[in-house]
C-alpha cells in the first residue's frame, strides 16, 4: 500500500471530527472517498497532506511517516482542494511555471512539465489568458494541472469535476484514469455517478467514523440490488411474501408492498405465483435498481 491511515483521531474543542479512522489506498486503483457534509472528508485529506496535525494515530505515505515528517512527505502528494486556490491575476502558463517552481522544478524540466500539463488538461488554448478570465470548469483544470505539475506519487482530488460540462467531464475522467495507472488516487466527491464511473474502491465516512471500506464491486454485489413494488386492488398480507425477503408496506398502505431482493427475476416469478394463488387483481409490479447513491443514503441515514 502506498497510503495507510491507521486509527487517526482529530478533535476540535469538544467535537471529535475524526474518530480512529483507518483505511488504505494503493497504486493503479482509484479510491472514492464519500461522506455527507461535515463527515470529516476534508479534515482527513488535510491531515494526509500535512496541512493539519492529527491528535493520535498514524499516516504512512510511500513508507514514510507523514505525521512526523510532513515537509518530507508533502512533495510526494498532489492535492486539489474543494475550494480551488488560484492567483487570478496570473496567466495560466505563468501560474503553472510558478507552481512547478515551488516544487523545485527548474529550466527544461519545468518547461517540459508545464507543456505536458497544458496538453493533458486541455489548457493549451487558454495558456495566455489570465485565470480570472476563465470559466469555473477551466479553473478546475488549472487546479488539477497544479496538483500534477510535480509528478506526485499520490494524488488527492476534492470535487475535481465541479463546474465541468458533459464534454469536459468525459475528458477529465479520462485524465484521472490515466494518472491512476501508476499512482495512488483518492477522489472525494458528492456525485455518486463519478464514483461508479471511475473508482474501484470506496470509503464512506460519516460523523467522523469509517462506515464502509471495500471495493466498489464487492459493495454493490453484497447489497440488495433491487426493490420490487407490488400494487393490487385488494389489501395484502405481508406474511404471504415474507419468504421472498425484506417486505414492507408501500406508500399506498396495505394495497402496496415493497420487496428487496438480490434476485429480482426469480422474485418476480414467486410474486406472480402468490398473485394467482390468492386470486388477486394486479395493478402494477415495478422494479427499481439499487445503486451506490441508495447504499450511501442508507449507510449515512440520519447523519
Sine and cosine of phi, psi and omega as CSV:
sin_phi,cos_phi,sin_psi,cos_psi,sin_omega,cos_omega
0.00,0.00,0.70,-0.71,0.04,-1.00
-1.00,0.00,-0.24,0.97,0.04,-1.00
-0.65,-0.76,0.82,-0.58,0.03,-1.00
-0.76,-0.65,0.85,-0.53,0.11,-0.99
-0.93,-0.36,0.85,-0.53,-0.12,-0.99
-0.75,-0.66,0.90,-0.43,0.13,-0.99
0.80,0.59,0.65,0.76,-0.04,-1.00
-0.99,0.16,0.76,-0.65,0.04,-1.00
-0.81,-0.59,0.66,-0.75,0.06,-1.00
-0.68,-0.73,0.80,-0.61,-0.06,-1.00
-0.84,-0.54,0.77,-0.64,0.12,-0.99
-0.94,-0.35,0.97,-0.22,-0.03,-1.00
0.89,0.46,-0.89,-0.46,0.02,-1.00
-0.99,-0.10,-0.03,1.00,-0.05,-1.00
-0.99,-0.17,0.79,-0.61,0.05,-1.00
-1.00,-0.03,0.99,-0.14,-0.06,-1.00
-0.94,0.34,-0.61,0.79,0.08,-1.00
-0.77,-0.64,0.72,-0.69,-0.10,-1.00
-0.85,-0.53,1.00,0.06,0.08,-1.00
0.80,0.60,0.80,0.60,-0.04,-1.00
-0.99,0.11,0.56,-0.83,0.02,-1.00
-0.61,-0.79,0.72,-0.70,0.15,-0.99
-0.23,-0.97,0.18,-0.98,-0.01,-1.00
-0.63,-0.77,0.34,-0.94,0.04,-1.00
-0.61,-0.79,0.49,-0.87,-0.07,-1.00
-0.69,-0.73,0.32,-0.95,-0.05,-1.00
-0.89,0.45,0.47,-0.88,0.06,-1.00
0.99,0.14,-0.01,1.00,-0.01,-1.00
-0.73,-0.69,0.58,-0.81,0.02,-1.00
-0.98,-0.21,0.83,-0.55,-0.01,-1.00
-0.99,-0.17,0.85,-0.52,0.08,-1.00
-1.00,0.07,0.85,-0.53,-0.05,-1.00
-0.95,-0.31,0.96,-0.29,-0.17,-0.99
-0.89,-0.45,0.47,-0.89,0.09,-1.00
0.12,-0.99,0.41,-0.91,0.05,-1.00
-0.91,0.42,0.21,-0.98,0.10,-1.00
-0.85,0.53,0.72,-0.69,0.00,-1.00
0.99,0.14,0.15,0.99,-0.05,-1.00
-0.97,0.23,-0.38,0.92,-0.02,-1.00
0.88,-0.48,0.15,0.99,-0.05,-1.00
-0.90,0.45,-0.80,0.60,-0.05,-1.00
-0.90,0.43,-0.62,0.79,0.05,-1.00
-0.87,0.50,-0.70,0.72,0.02,-1.00
-0.87,0.50,-0.73,0.69,-0.04,-1.00
-0.91,0.40,-0.62,0.79,0.02,-1.00
-0.93,0.38,-0.55,0.83,0.07,-1.00
-0.93,0.38,-0.69,0.73,0.03,-1.00
-0.87,0.50,-0.65,0.76,-0.04,-1.00
-0.98,0.20,-0.15,0.99,0.01,-1.00
1.00,0.02,0.17,0.99,0.00,-1.00
-0.99,0.13,-0.38,0.93,0.03,-1.00
-0.75,-0.66,0.60,-0.80,0.12,-0.99
-0.99,0.11,0.48,-0.88,0.12,-0.99
-1.00,-0.09,0.45,-0.89,0.04,-1.00
-0.98,0.18,-0.48,0.87,0.08,-1.00
-0.31,-0.95,0.22,-0.97,0.00,-1.00
0.97,-0.23,-0.17,-0.98,-0.06,-1.00
-0.59,-0.81,0.58,-0.81,0.12,-0.99
-0.76,-0.65,0.84,-0.55,0.01,-1.00
-0.89,-0.45,0.82,-0.57,0.03,-1.00
-0.86,-0.52,0.89,-0.45,-0.01,-1.00
0.82,0.58,0.61,0.79,0.03,-1.00
0.99,0.14,-0.01,1.00,-0.02,-1.00
-0.97,-0.24,0.56,-0.83,0.03,-1.00
-0.97,0.23,0.97,-0.26,-0.08,-1.00
-0.96,0.28,-0.43,0.90,-0.02,-1.00
-0.98,0.19,-0.59,0.81,0.00,-1.00
-0.99,0.11,-0.47,0.88,-0.07,-1.00
-0.76,-0.65,0.88,0.48,-0.06,-1.00
-0.88,0.47,-0.58,0.81,-0.02,-1.00
-0.93,0.36,-0.47,0.88,0.03,-1.00
-0.98,0.21,-0.57,0.82,-0.08,-1.00
-1.00,0.08,-0.58,0.81,-0.11,-0.99
-0.79,0.61,-0.66,0.75,0.01,-1.00
-0.91,0.42,-0.25,0.97,0.02,-1.00
-0.99,0.10,-0.11,0.99,-0.11,-0.99
-0.89,-0.45,0.68,-0.73,0.17,-0.99
-0.96,-0.29,0.78,-0.63,-0.13,-0.99
-0.76,-0.65,0.83,-0.56,0.13,-0.99
-0.94,-0.35,0.97,-0.23,-0.01,-1.00
-0.95,0.30,0.30,-0.95,-0.01,-1.00
-0.87,0.49,-0.72,0.69,0.05,-1.00
-1.00,-0.06,1.00,-0.06,-0.20,-0.98
-0.91,0.42,0.96,-0.27,-0.03,-1.00
-0.99,0.15,0.90,-0.43,-0.02,-1.00
-0.73,-0.68,0.46,-0.89,0.11,-0.99
-1.00,0.01,0.98,-0.20,-0.18,-0.98
-0.92,0.39,-0.41,0.91,-0.02,-1.00
-1.00,0.10,-0.07,1.00,0.02,-1.00
-1.00,-0.02,0.47,-0.88,0.10,-0.99
-0.98,0.21,0.41,-0.91,-0.10,-1.00
-0.84,0.54,-0.81,0.58,0.00,-1.00
-0.87,0.49,-0.64,0.76,0.02,-1.00
-0.88,0.47,-0.68,0.74,-0.02,-1.00
-0.90,0.43,-0.66,0.75,0.00,-1.00
-0.92,0.38,-0.58,0.81,0.10,-1.00
-0.90,0.44,-0.67,0.74,0.04,-1.00
-0.88,0.48,-0.72,0.69,-0.02,-1.00
-0.89,0.45,-0.68,0.73,0.03,-1.00
-0.90,0.44,-0.62,0.79,0.04,-1.00
-0.89,0.46,-0.55,0.83,0.04,-1.00
-0.89,0.45,-0.45,0.89,0.03,-1.00
-1.00,-0.07,0.15,0.99,0.08,-1.00
1.00,0.01,0.14,0.99,0.05,-1.00
-0.97,0.25,0.64,-0.77,-0.05,-1.00
-0.63,-0.78,0.38,-0.92,0.18,-0.98
0.84,0.55,-0.71,-0.70,-0.08,-1.00
-0.89,0.45,-0.62,0.79,0.01,-1.00
-0.86,0.52,-0.70,0.72,0.02,-1.00
-0.90,0.43,-0.73,0.69,-0.02,-1.00
-0.88,0.48,-0.65,0.76,0.00,-1.00
-0.90,0.43,-0.65,0.76,-0.01,-1.00
-0.93,0.38,-0.64,0.77,0.03,-1.00
-0.89,0.45,-0.71,0.71,0.00,-1.00
-0.88,0.48,-0.66,0.75,0.00,-1.00
-0.90,0.44,-0.68,0.73,-0.01,-1.00
-0.93,0.37,-0.60,0.80,0.05,-1.00
-0.87,0.50,-0.64,0.77,0.00,-1.00
-0.97,0.26,-0.72,0.69,-0.09,-1.00
-0.91,0.41,-0.59,0.81,-0.05,-1.00
-0.99,-0.10,0.08,1.00,0.04,-1.00
0.95,0.31,0.43,0.90,-0.04,-1.00
-0.99,-0.11,0.01,1.00,-0.05,-1.00
-0.80,0.60,-0.73,0.68,-0.01,-1.00
-0.92,0.38,-0.29,0.96,-0.08,-1.00
-0.97,-0.26,0.11,0.99,-0.20,-0.98
-0.91,0.42,-0.41,0.91,-0.02,-1.00
-0.99,-0.17,0.18,0.98,0.07,-1.00
-1.00,-0.08,0.48,-0.87,0.17,-0.99
-0.95,0.31,0.55,-0.84,-0.02,-1.00
-0.87,0.50,-0.53,0.85,0.02,-1.00
-0.89,0.45,-0.35,0.94,-0.01,-1.00
-1.00,0.05,-0.13,0.99,-0.09,-1.00
-1.00,0.07,0.46,-0.89,0.14,-0.99
-0.95,0.32,0.20,-0.98,0.00,-1.00
-0.87,0.49,-0.63,0.77,0.00,-1.00
-0.89,0.46,-0.67,0.74,0.01,-1.00
-0.95,0.31,-0.50,0.86,0.10,-1.00
-0.91,0.42,-0.58,0.82,0.08,-1.00
-0.89,0.46,-0.62,0.78,0.03,-1.00
-0.90,0.44,-0.63,0.77,0.04,-1.00
-0.89,0.46,-0.69,0.72,0.03,-1.00
-0.88,0.47,-0.62,0.78,0.02,-1.00
-0.93,0.38,-0.66,0.75,0.05,-1.00
-0.88,0.47,-0.64,0.77,0.05,-1.00
-0.88,0.47,-0.66,0.75,-0.02,-1.00
-0.91,0.40,-0.42,0.91,-0.08,-1.00
-0.97,-0.24,-0.11,0.99,-0.18,-0.98
-0.85,0.53,-0.53,0.85,-0.07,-1.00
-0.99,-0.14,0.23,0.97,0.06,-1.00
0.83,0.56,0.85,0.52,-0.07,-1.00
-0.96,0.28,0.36,-0.93,0.04,-1.00
-1.00,0.10,-0.47,0.88,0.01,-1.00
-0.84,-0.54,0.77,-0.64,-0.02,-1.00
-0.85,-0.53,0.81,-0.59,0.00,-1.00
-0.88,-0.47,0.87,-0.49,-0.10,-1.00
-0.87,-0.48,0.87,-0.49,-0.01,-1.00
-0.97,-0.25,0.95,-0.31,-0.03,-1.00
0.80,0.60,0.84,0.54,-0.11,-0.99
-0.95,0.30,-0.30,0.95,-0.08,-1.00
-0.98,-0.21,0.18,0.98,0.02,-1.00
-0.87,0.50,0.77,-0.64,0.09,-1.00
0.99,0.12,0.07,1.00,-0.01,-1.00
-1.00,0.03,0.61,-0.79,0.09,-1.00
-0.99,0.16,0.18,-0.98,-0.09,-1.00
-0.82,0.57,-0.63,0.78,0.01,-1.00
-0.93,0.37,-0.69,0.73,0.04,-1.00
-0.90,0.44,-0.59,0.80,-0.01,-1.00
-0.87,0.50,-0.70,0.71,0.02,-1.00
-0.88,0.47,-0.67,0.75,-0.03,-1.00
-0.92,0.39,-0.68,0.73,-0.02,-1.00
-0.94,0.34,-0.60,0.80,0.10,-1.00
-0.85,0.52,-0.70,0.71,0.01,-1.00
-0.89,0.46,-0.63,0.78,0.02,-1.00
-0.91,0.41,-0.68,0.73,0.00,-1.00
-0.89,0.46,-0.66,0.75,0.05,-1.00
-0.88,0.47,-0.64,0.77,-0.02,-1.00
-0.90,0.44,-0.71,0.70,-0.05,-1.00
-0.95,0.31,-0.33,0.94,-0.02,-1.00
-0.99,0.13,-0.11,0.99,-0.05,-1.00
-0.86,0.52,-0.67,0.74,-0.01,-1.00
-0.78,-0.62,0.38,0.92,0.03,-1.00
-0.75,-0.66,0.26,-0.97,0.15,-0.99
-1.00,-0.07,0.83,-0.56,-0.05,-1.00
-0.84,-0.54,0.79,-0.62,0.12,-0.99
-0.92,-0.40,0.81,-0.58,-0.05,-1.00
-0.89,-0.45,0.93,-0.38,0.07,-1.00
-0.99,-0.15,0.78,-0.62,-0.05,-1.00
-0.38,-0.93,0.39,-0.92,0.13,-0.99
-0.99,-0.14,-0.05,1.00,-0.07,-1.00
-0.99,-0.11,0.97,-0.26,-0.08,-1.00
-0.89,0.46,-0.54,0.84,0.01,-1.00
-0.88,0.47,-0.53,0.85,0.03,-1.00
-0.90,0.44,-0.69,0.72,-0.01,-1.00
-0.91,0.42,-0.72,0.69,-0.02,-1.00
-0.91,0.41,-0.46,0.89,-0.05,-1.00
-0.98,0.20,-0.59,0.80,-0.17,-0.99
-0.75,-0.66,-0.14,0.99,-0.08,-1.00
-0.99,-0.10,0.51,-0.86,0.12,-0.99
-0.96,-0.27,-0.47,0.88,-0.03,-1.00
-0.84,-0.55,0.45,-0.89,-0.07,-1.00
-0.69,-0.72,0.73,-0.68,0.20,-0.98
-0.85,-0.53,0.80,-0.60,0.05,-1.00
-0.91,-0.41,0.83,-0.56,-0.01,-1.00
-0.89,-0.45,0.63,-0.78,0.02,-1.00
-0.50,-0.87,0.74,-0.68,-0.03,-1.00
0.79,0.62,0.64,0.77,0.08,-1.00
0.97,0.23,0.15,0.99,-0.02,-1.00
-0.82,-0.57,0.59,-0.80,0.07,-1.00
-0.97,0.23,0.85,-0.53,0.01,-1.00
-1.00,-0.10,-0.58,0.81,-0.02,-1.00
-0.62,-0.79,0.68,-0.73,0.17,-0.99
-0.59,-0.81,0.98,-0.21,-0.16,-0.99
-0.35,-0.94,0.13,-0.99,0.15,-0.99
-0.97,0.26,0.47,-0.88,0.02,-1.00
-0.89,0.45,-0.66,0.75,-0.01,-1.00
-0.88,0.47,-0.69,0.72,0.01,-1.00
-0.92,0.39,-0.65,0.76,-0.01,-1.00
-0.88,0.47,-0.69,0.73,-0.04,-1.00
-0.97,0.26,-0.61,0.79,-0.03,-1.00
-0.96,0.28,-0.47,0.88,0.00,-1.00
-1.00,0.10,-0.15,0.99,-0.03,-1.00
-0.99,-0.12,0.28,-0.96,0.13,-0.99
-0.89,0.45,0.80,-0.60,-0.14,-0.99
-1.00,-0.02,-0.28,0.96,-0.06,-1.00
-0.45,-0.90,0.39,-0.92,0.13,-0.99
-0.81,-0.59,0.83,-0.55,0.03,-1.00
-0.99,-0.15,0.72,-0.69,0.03,-1.00
-0.90,-0.45,0.87,-0.48,-0.04,-1.00
-0.94,-0.35,0.77,-0.63,0.07,-1.00
-0.81,-0.59,0.74,-0.67,0.04,-1.00
-0.78,-0.63,0.22,-0.98,0.04,-1.00
-0.96,0.27,-0.46,0.89,-0.02,-1.00
-1.00,-0.08,0.31,-0.95,0.12,-0.99
-0.95,0.31,0.56,-0.83,-0.08,-1.00
-0.94,-0.33,0.40,-0.92,0.07,-1.00
-0.91,-0.42,0.83,-0.56,-0.05,-1.00
-0.87,0.50,-0.49,0.87,-0.04,-1.00
-0.91,0.41,-0.37,0.93,0.04,-1.00
-0.91,0.41,-0.41,0.91,-0.13,-0.99
-0.88,-0.48,0.05,1.00,-0.15,-0.99
-0.90,0.44,-0.41,0.91,0.03,-1.00
-0.95,0.31,-0.17,0.98,-0.06,-1.00
-1.00,-0.01,-0.13,0.99,0.01,-1.00
0.77,-0.64,-0.37,-0.93,-0.03,-1.00
-0.92,0.40,0.86,-0.50,-0.08,-1.00
-0.80,-0.59,0.67,-0.74,0.07,-1.00
-0.49,-0.87,0.36,-0.93,0.07,-1.00
-0.95,0.32,0.52,-0.86,-0.01,-1.00
-1.00,-0.09,-0.31,-0.95,-0.09,-1.00
-0.93,0.36,-0.35,0.94,-0.05,-1.00
-0.98,-0.19,0.47,0.88,0.08,-1.00
0.93,0.36,-0.62,-0.79,-0.14,-0.99
-0.97,0.22,-0.02,1.00,0.08,-1.00
-1.00,-0.08,0.02,1.00,0.00,-1.00
-0.65,-0.76,0.73,-0.69,0.08,-1.00
-0.78,-0.62,0.40,-0.92,0.07,-1.00
-0.88,-0.47,0.72,-0.69,0.00,-1.00
-0.80,-0.60,0.86,-0.52,0.04,-1.00
-1.00,-0.05,0.70,-0.72,-0.12,-0.99
-0.48,-0.88,0.48,-0.88,0.13,-0.99
-0.99,-0.13,-0.13,0.99,0.02,-1.00
-0.77,-0.64,0.96,0.29,-0.12,-0.99
-0.87,0.50,-0.61,0.79,-0.02,-1.00
-0.89,0.46,-0.73,0.68,0.02,-1.00
-0.91,0.41,-0.61,0.79,-0.03,-1.00
-0.92,0.40,-0.61,0.79,0.05,-1.00
-0.88,0.48,-0.65,0.76,0.03,-1.00
-0.88,0.48,-0.68,0.74,-0.01,-1.00
-0.93,0.37,-0.59,0.81,0.05,-1.00
-0.89,0.46,-0.67,0.74,-0.02,-1.00
-0.92,0.40,-0.51,0.86,0.09,-1.00
-0.90,0.44,-0.66,0.75,0.03,-1.00
-0.91,0.42,-0.67,0.74,0.02,-1.00
-0.83,0.55,-0.72,0.70,-0.01,-1.00
-0.93,0.36,-0.67,0.74,-0.05,-1.00
-0.91,0.41,-0.60,0.80,-0.03,-1.00
-1.00,-0.05,0.02,1.00,0.01,-1.00
0.81,0.59,0.75,0.66,-0.02,-1.00
-1.00,0.00,0.48,-0.88,0.10,-1.00
-1.00,-0.09,0.93,-0.38,-0.09,-1.00
-0.99,0.15,0.82,-0.57,0.12,-0.99
-1.00,0.00,-0.71,0.70,-0.01,-1.00
-0.29,-0.96,0.44,-0.90,0.12,-0.99
-0.63,-0.78,0.97,-0.24,-0.10,-0.99
-0.92,-0.39,0.48,-0.88,0.02,-1.00
-0.84,-0.54,0.73,-0.68,0.07,-1.00
-0.83,-0.56,0.86,-0.51,0.01,-1.00
-0.95,0.32,0.46,-0.89,-0.05,-1.00
-0.95,-0.30,0.92,-0.40,-0.02,-1.00
-0.97,-0.24,-0.13,-0.99,-0.04,-1.00
-0.88,0.47,-0.56,0.83,-0.02,-1.00
-0.88,0.48,-0.67,0.74,0.02,-1.00
-0.94,0.35,-0.63,0.78,0.07,-1.00
-0.87,0.50,-0.69,0.72,0.02,-1.00
-0.86,0.50,-0.71,0.70,-0.02,-1.00
-0.89,0.46,-0.65,0.76,-0.02,-1.00
-0.92,0.40,-0.65,0.76,-0.02,-1.00
-0.93,0.37,-0.60,0.80,-0.10,-1.00
-0.97,-0.23,0.20,0.98,-0.07,-1.00
-0.84,0.54,0.76,-0.65,0.01,-1.00
1.00,0.07,0.02,1.00,-0.02,-1.00
-0.97,-0.24,0.00,0.00,0.00,0.00
